[in-house]
Structure formats: C-alpha cells, structure tokens
Amino acid sequence: MSAHVPNLIVAALILPAVLGSLTLLLLRHRLDASRLVSLGSCLALVGIAASLTMHASSGAVESYALGNWRAPFGIVLVLDRLSAMMLLLTSVLALAVMSYAVVIGADRKGWHFHPLFQFQLLGLNGAFLTGDLFNLFVFFEVLLIASYGLLLHGQGAARLKAGVQYVVINLVGSTLFLVGVGLLYGVTGTLNMADMAVRVSEASPGDQGLIAAAALVLTVVFALKAALVPLHFWLPGAYAATTATVAALFAIMTKVGAYALIRTGTLIFGEDAGTLAWLTGDWMLPAAIITTIIGFVGLFAARTLREMAAWSVVGSMGVLLSAVSVFRVEAMAPALYYAVHSTLAGAALFLVVDMIAKRRGAHGDALTVAPRFCQSELLSGLFFLSAIGIVGLPPLSGFIGKLLILDGVRAAPEAAWIWATILITTLIGVLAFARAGSRIFWKSASVEGTIPVRALRGRWGGAGVAGGLLALLAALTVLGGPVTAYTGATAAQLFDPQQYIDAVLGPTAGGRR
C-alpha cells in the first residue's frame, strides 16, 4: 500500500466530520466563514478522491483497519475501483452544488445548511468506503439525519410534510435493515462483508433458507434507498418540495442504494454463493423495468418542472438497475457509466429548473404559458441540453450510456424486455420534455409583454455552474473510451471478488506487513 493511501482514505471521512462539527459549533452564524470552509472542504475532497481514483485505477484493492484491529473484528475501510469512482462523483457533485448555493444565496435560508452539507458528505463517503454491514447501517443513519435537515432547508409546509414522510419511510427501512443484518449475523457470525462472503459460500444447506430471507430483507432496504418500484413513492414529493440545491445533491442519494445492491450482490451473493448466487436478480429486473416506465410516464403527468426533474431521477434509476439486475460483467460496465451520467444530468436539470422558476415570477415552474422572462434564451439552451442528457439523445453521454446498456444486455434472456422498455421510455421522455419546453419557451413568444426583471443573486454564476455540469456530460462523451475502460475494469473486479476478500482478510490487510 502506498504510504499516503491510508491517510487519504481516512481523510475522506475525517475532513467532512471535523469541518461539519467546526462549522456547527463555531461558525454557524458566520456565513462568509462557513462558505469558505465548505468550499475548501469540497475542493479538498475532489483532490482526495481524484488521488484515490488514480491509485485504484491500477487495480489495487486497499483496506485500512481503524485502530489496527484485524478484520473481521474491527472497523475496516476498503478502497477499490467502484468505491473510488463513487467518491470522485460525490465530491465533484458536492463542489458544483455548494458553488451554486453560494452564488445564488440559497445557503442564506437557514443557519445549519453548511454543517448539514458536510455531514451529508460524511455519510456518502462512509457508505462507499465501509467494509462491513453494520457501519453501512451507521452511515445510512448519518445520511438520514443530514438529509432530513437539508430537506427542510428554507422551511415551508410542503417541505415539512415531505420531510415527515421521508423520515417515517426511512425509519421503517432502518428497522428492516437491522432485522436483515441480525439474521445474517446470527447465521454467519460476522458483519464484515468479505468475511460474510466466505461464510455464505460455505454455509450448510440448512442455513441457506435463513440467509436467503435475510438477503431479500436487505435488498428491500437497498431498493427503498434506490427508489425502486414499489418503494419509489417517497422520492417525487420529497425532491420536488425541497430547494434545488438540496435536490441536486440528492441526485447521488439513490446511487447509494444502487451501490449497496451492487456490492452485496457481487461480493456476498455472487457466483461463489452456490445456490444463493444472484438470488435478487429474478425480482429486481421486473421491478427495474416497471420503475423505468413509471418514471418516464411520470414526466407526462408532472405539473411542474420540479416534478419532472424528480420523476426523471426515478426513471434513470430504473434504467440503471435494469442493467445491474442482469448481473453480467458486460452489463455492469455500462450501468456504472450510466450511473455517473445520470447523477450529473439529474443535478444539472434541478439547477436549470430552479433558475427558470426564479425568473418566471408568479408562474414559477408551473407548466403554463407565460410571457417571456429574463435570460430565456440562455436558459432555454441549458434546459434543452439537460433534457437531452436525461432522455439519452446524442451528442451527450446519456446516448452512449443507453447504447452501451442495450449492447451489454443483449446476451441476457430478458434482453427483449429491457430493449423495449428503454427505447419506448426514451420516446416518452422526448415527448414530455418537448411539451414542457414548448410551453415554457416557445409559446411564450406569442404572449404579450415580459415578466419584469427581478433583482437576482448570481444571475450568471448559477448558469455557469449548471453549464459546468453539462460540460462534464460532454466530457464523458469525448472521453468515452478511457471512462468505459475504467468502468469495464471496475465491473470485472466486482465479479472477481477474491482480490477484495484477500485485501480485507489476508496477512497484509489493513496496512499490516
């Protein structure tokens, strides 16, 4: 292990934890100082994640045992290609969202925005790095607490209602998580995922039924986090009710559920699990297909742009999990590429929608015809590009992602269903966004007058941040070769978990020599 890698792994958790606490205790009422700390933290995390990703790209899997307690008895953090990629995606998204919040002044609506933002990053980074199920539960709870506070940022009855629903549903999920973890611990005697993978593969036939039940319980919890049908109903209302900055950050939240499904599905219940191998795929696929359909049909049913953005997150998760549920290397690689794309595209759409709503006065983001408004030409272009990204049309990376998924699932028995779903929902998405764009921009030209220009903070800065996210989608297209090579290597590493197990349980695990 390179000398700096353990420090960087720990720093990805310690930095947001310490700075979040510092901001909460000392800088809560000092907005400018809080902004500097938050932006500095996000920049530092980008650097940390980039360095870890470069290290992981070599194929090395590194583990770090906190307190030098040997796994599976102590807390272990694990870095591989997948966790490094998710860390980098999280940090880049966080930097963009924090920049937007500072530029437009969204962080002025509450004193706790910055500490909650840092604790949210702590939960996200921890979930991607942890090597055991109990600490995955802990970081899920950190995410729940921080996300609830962020969801209520700016107050309002709609946000309070959505927040209460969000907490209640996720508390039920947390209870089920403990039930599933308890069952697995009772049978296997461990919570470390690498150790559990070994013990599940060696489980007696009499224990396999209980293990399967526990695995399905955990899968339900992860499906709830990923907004998979029928556990998706909390997302549209929550994401549409909160502020755009929070919703943009929450674009990565559903990926935590997808990450957990991928990690446990390939590591614990992979090929070596015998009769328990890939046991979740049979029901995940139909649920993912239905999620895709409901998400893109929801675009038509939406009455506001915020609702459209929220339903687009549901639809994109359906596409992503359709590829994941096949549990093949050739399908997992494009799924990971699409996960990066859909996160950035969803966040960009939320920011663009927010800027449109702020400039339309009393009309807000409602899908109604209204007079022209300030910066309509610029925002129409950003909305057009965001829609292309969400739907998956060329030249942005969504087209490449969907094309790769279609090719990756071609050999699967369920390929026809996935192909039909993706192609039909893409057409539905095109029609839905075309209708919305014509009402917001094109038909406004026939309405006399203009909406008065308001004093807006960050009029050009906000557009620059959204444009930056869209530029990243273009970069994913231009750099499609190297990115797909990385995701392909990541998928291959996931389906060959022995290296992960050796890194955690081997004689040099956790930095020991």
N, C-alpha and C positions, 0 to 999 in steps of 0.2 A: 504494500500500500504506500502510495506517495505520502511524503511527510505532511503535506498540507491538507490532504483529503479529509482526514478525521475532523480537523478543525473546521473545515468548510461545511461538512455535514451537520455538525453541532451548531454552527453559526446560523444555518438556515432556520433553526428553531429558536436559538437564544436571542438573536437580534430582534425579531418582532416581539418576543415575550418581554424583553428588557425595555425596549423603547415604548411598547404599549403601556407598560406599568409606569414608566417615567412620565409619559405624556398624561396619563390619568391622574397621577399624584401631584405633579409639579407644574404641568403646562396646560392643564385643562382649560383655563380661562385666558391663555395667551395664544391667540390664533396664529399669529405670524410664526412664533417659535414652533408650534405644533406642525405647521405646514412644512417648515424646514426639516424637522425631524422625520416626518412621514415621507417626504420626497427623498431625503437622504437614505432612509431605510429601503425604499423601493429600488433606488439606484444600486445600493449595495447588494440587495438580493438578486438583481439582474446579473451583476458581476459574479456573485457566488454561484448562481445557477448555471451561468454560461461556463464557468470553470469546471463545475462538476459534470456538465454535459460533455465537455471536451474530454474529460477523463473517462467517463462512462462509454464514450464512443469507441474506445479501444476494445470493448467487450469485457472489461473487468467488472466484477461484482464485488463491492466492498461492504463490509459490515463494521459497525462500531458499537461495542458493548459499553453502555454507560456505567460508570463506576467499576469497569473492568470485571463485571460479573459475567461469567461464561454463559452463553445461551445453552439451553432454553430457560435458565433460571433468572437471568437478568433482563433488563430492557435493552433491546438491540435496535439500531437503526441500520437500514440496508439501502445501498445505492446501486441501481442497475440502470440500464438504458431507459426503461419505462419511467422509473421514478425521477430520473434526471430530466427527461423530457417534460414531465408534468410540472416539475419545479420551475423550469425555464418558462413554460407557458404561463404559469401563475404569476411569476414576477413581472414578465412583460405586460400582462394584462393589468396587474396592480399599478404599475407605473403609469400606464395610459389613463386608467380610471382616476387615480389620485391627481394627475395633472389636470384632467378635465374638471374635477371637483374644485380644485384651487382656482383655476382660470375663471370659471363661471360663478364661483362663490357658493357652491352647493354645500360646502362644509360649514357655512355660517348658520345653518338651520338647527344646529344642536352642538352642545359642548363636548359630547362624547364621540363624535364622528371619528376622529383620528385614533384614539386608543382602541375603539372597537374595530377599526380597519386593520390595525396591527394584530389584534387577537384573531381576527379572521384569517390573516396570512399565517399565523402560528398554527391554527387548526388545519389549514390546507396543506402546508408544508409537512406537518406532522403526519397527516393521513397518508401522504405519498411516500414517506420515508420509514414509517414504523414497520417492524418485522414481526409483530405479534397482534393477535386479535383484540386483546384487552385494551392495549393502548390505541388501537384503531377506534375502539369504542370511546375512549377518553377524548381523542381528537375530534370525533364526531360530536361529542357534547360541547367541546370548545366552539366548534363551528355553529352549533345550535344556539348557544348563548349569544355569541357575537353577531350572528346573522339576524337574530330576533331584534337586537338593539339597532342594527343598521336598517332593518325593515321598517322600524318605527321612526327612523330619522326624518325630521320635518313634521311629525305628528299628523293628526287628521283621523277622522272616524273610519274612513275606508282602510287606512293602514293599520289601525288598531284591530279592526275586525279580521283583516287578512293575517295579521301577526298572531292573534289568538288561535286562529285555525291552524296556522303554520306550526305553532308550538305544540298544540294538542296532538296533531298528527305525528309529529316527530318524536314526541314523548312516547306515544304508542310504539313507534318504530324502535326507540331505545329499549323499551321493555322487551320487545321481541328479540332484539339483539342480545340482551343478557340471557334470555332463555336459550337461544341458539348456542351462544358461547358456553353456557353452563352445561348443556348436553354434550357438546364436543369435549369439554374438559373432563366431564365425568367418564367418558369412554376412552379418550386418548391420554388423559393425564397431563396435557400440556396446552398452552395457548400460543406458543411460538409457531408461526406458520410453517417454517422449514421443518421443525421437529414434528409438527402435526402431519405434514405431507408424508413423512417417513412412516409414522404410526398408522395412518389411514391405509397406506399401501400394504401394511402387514396386519390389518385388522382381521379378526376372525369372522366367519360368516354370521355368527350370532350377533355381532355388534354392528354389522353393516346397515341394518334397518334403522337403528337409532342414529347412526352417523348420517344416513341419507335424510332423515327427518330434520336433524339439526342443520344440515346444509341447505335444505329448502327454506327453513325459517330464516337463516341468514340471507339467502337470496331474496326473499321477500323484503327484508330491510334494505338491502342494497338497491333493489328495484324501486323502492319508495324514494330513496335519495336520487335515483336516476330519472324519476318521473315516468316510469314505465306503466302502461295501462295494466290494470285499472287503478293504479296508485299515483296517477298523474294529476288528480283533480285539485290538489293544493297549489300547483305551480302557476297557472294562468292568473288567478286572482291576486296572489302574492306578488308576482313580478310586475303586473300591471299597476298595482296600487302604490308601490314604493317609488322612490326617486330614481331617475335614470342612472345616476352614478352607481347606486347600490345594485340595481338590476343588471347593469353591465358587468359588475364584479361577480354577481351571482351566475353569470353565464358559465363560470367554471365549476359551480357547485354541483350541477348534475353530473359532471365528469368525475367527481369523487365517487359517486355510486357506480358509474361505469368502470372506474379504476378498480374498485373493490371486487366487482364481478369478474373482471379480467384476472386480477391477481389470485383470488381464491380458486377461480375456475381452472386456471392453468397450473397453479402450484400444488394445491391440496387435492383437487378433484380432476387432475389431468390424466394422461394416458396410464400412469403407473398406479392409479387408484383401483384398477381391476374393474369389478362390476359397478363401481361408483363413478367411473370415468365419465366426464361430460354429462352428468345427470341433470344439470339445469338447462341444457341446450334445448331439450324437447319442448319445454313450455315457454322458454324465453323467446324463441323465434316467432310463434304466432302473436305473442304479446307485443313484440317489437314491430311487427307488421301492422297491427291494429293501432299502435302508438303513432306510427308514421302517418297513417290515414287520418286519424283523429286530429293530429297536429296540423296538417296542411288543410284539412277541411275547416278547422277552427279559424284559419286565416280568412275564409269567406264569411264565417259567422261573426267575426270581430266587428265591433262598432267603433273602435278607436285604434289609432296606430300603436299605442302601448299594448293593447290586447293582441294585435297582430304580431308584435315583437315577442310577446310571451308565448303565443302558440307556435311561433317558429322555433323556439327552443325545444318544445315538446316534439315537433316533427323531426328536427335534426337529431334528437336523441333516438327516435325510432329508427332512422336510417343507420345511425352508428351501431346500435345494438342488434340490428338485423345482420350486420356483418360479423359482429362479435359472437353472436349465438351459434354461428356455424362451427366455431372452434376449429378453424383450419389456419395454418400459417399464411397461406395465400390470401385469406380473407381478413385476417387480423391486421396485417400490414397496412392496407388501405383504410381500415377502420381507425387506426391510430392517426394516420394523415388527416382523415376527415374530422377527428376529434379536435385537432389543432385548428383546422379551418373553421369549424362550426362555432368554436368558442370565440374566436376573434370576430367572425362575421356577426354573431349574435350581439356581442358587446357594441360593435360599431352601429348596428341598427338601433339599439336603445339610445345611444348618444345622438344620432341623427334625428330620431323621433322627438327627443327632448328639445332639441333646438327648433324644430318645426313648431312644436306646441307653444313654446315661449314667444314665438313671433306671430302667431295667429290670434292673439288676444283672447277674446271670449270664446272663440271657436275651438281653441286648444288643439288637441289631437283627434277630435271627432272627424269621422269620415263624411264630412259635409262640404258642400261647395261654399266657398267664401272668397272675398276679394283678395287680390294679390298682397303679398306681405314682404317685409324686408328680407333681403338675401334669398328670395325664392329661387333665382336661377342657380345659385351655388348649392342650395340645399336640395334642389331637385336632382342635380347631378350626384350628390352624395347619397340621396335616397335610392336613385337608380342603381348605383354601384352596390349599395347594401343589399338591395333586393336581388340583384344578380348573384351576390355571394350566398345569400340564404337559399335561393332556389337551386343554384348549382348550374348556372349557364356560363359559357365562355365569355371573356377570357380569364376569369378569376379562378381561384383554386378549388371552389366548390364543384366545378365541372370535372376537374381532374379527379377529385376525391370520389365523386359518384361513379365516374367511369372506371376507376380502379376497383371500386367495390363490386360493380357489375361483373368485371372480369374475374375478381377474386372468388366470387361465389359460384362461378359458372359450373364447377365440377360438383357442387353440392346437390343433393337430391331435391332440395327446396328452392333451387335457383329460379325456376319459373315464377314462383310466388314473389320472391324478392325483386326480380326484374320488373314484373308487372307493377308492383307497389311503388317502386322508386320512379319509374317512368310516368305513371299516371299521376302521382302526387307532385312530381315536378311540373307537369302541365297545370295542375290545380294551383300550385304556387305562383306560376307565371300569371294566370288569370286574376288571382286575388291581388297581387301587387300591381298589376296593370290597372285594375279597377280603382285601387286606393290612390295610385299616382295620378290618374286622370282626374279624380275628384279634388285632390289637394292642389295640383299644379295646373293641369291643362284647362279644366273647366273654369278655373278662377279667372282666366283671361277674359271670359265673357261677362264677368260680374263687374259692374261699375265701381269705381273708387278703389282705394287701397286701405289696408289696415295701418293705422298710424304707427310710426316707428317709436318703440319704447326704448328707454334707457336700459340697455342690456349689458351685463358684465361679460367680458370675454367673447364678444361677438365674433371675432376672427379666431381667437385662440381655441375655442371649443370646436370650430370647424376644422382647425388644424389637427387637433387630437383625433377626431373621427377620421379625417383623411389619412392620418398616420396608420390607424388600424387597417384601413382599406389598402394602404400601400403594403402592409405586411401580407395581405392576401395576394397581392400582385407578386410580392417576393416569393411566396410559397409556390406560385406558378412558375416563375422564372427559375427558381432553384428547386424545381420539382425533382430533378434527378438526385441530388445529394440528400434531400429530405426523404424521399421514398426509399433511398438506400438505407438511411438511418432507421426508418420505421420497419423496413424489411428485416434488418438485423435485430431490431427490438423484438419483432414477432418470433423470429427464430429462437432468440434467447428465452422468451416466455415458454415456448413449447419444448424446451430442453432445460428443465428446472434443476438438474443436478448441480450445475455450477452455483446457482443460488443457494442450494442446500449446503454445499461444501463451504461456501463463503460464510455461512452463519454457524454451522456446526463443526467445521473442520478444525484441525490443530492450530491454524493461524487465524481463525475467525476473531472478529472484534479487535483486530490490530495486534493480536498476540503473536509472538515468534517462538 
